[in-house]
């Protein structure tokens, strides 16, 4: 999944349509670009502010320093990196009309960061659902992993999330997505699109979709064995 390249793909798709109407629609496009740029800037500030508050709350309040909240901090860090390393380039594309004026190396770096951070956000959500499922369905095993064992478990989960996010995105870093047009910076390799979509979105989505209802229904089913539904 990628945020930065989606915007560029939109501009590349619509450029042939708008090119012939440039003179007649230029004021409207300018206003549209200014509007979306303002929206993106406001969104960036909101994301940074909200996620910094989350990190500070967990850091300062010892009662919030739980396994799940450490995963929430990892999610907040991923969202912060999206807001600071990826979204400013979305604003840049809005200003330039989707034209990439930097080198191909910079394009590879920022496309990689885009995919990596968005993937990390989704995988952190999946890790939180796994942690909650384990706590509800297997409470004995979950309680056994307290103290140092709990810190070790959550550390392993966070490291695995970020390693998998990097593994999904690293082909882009090594030129797997090189395009012929230097003014275009987007994900154009269909094989990578399928691969990244399955690993970084569909699989985590299915896991999360299955685990959360089970974790929600399990306590009531456990207390009322004859109850048929949630």
Secondary structure, DSSP 8 states (H G I E B T S, - for coil): --SHHHHHHHHHHHHHHHHTTHHHHHHHHHHHHHHHHHHHHHHHHHHHHHHHHHHHHHHH-GGG-SHHHHHHHHHHHHHHHIIIIIHHHHHHHHHHTS---S-HHHHHHHHHHHHHHHHHHHHHHHHHHHHHHHHHH-HHHHHHT-THHHHHHHHHHHHHHHHHHHHHHHHHHTTTT--S-TT--S---HHHHHHHHIIIIIHHHHHHHHHHHHHHHHHHHHH-TT----
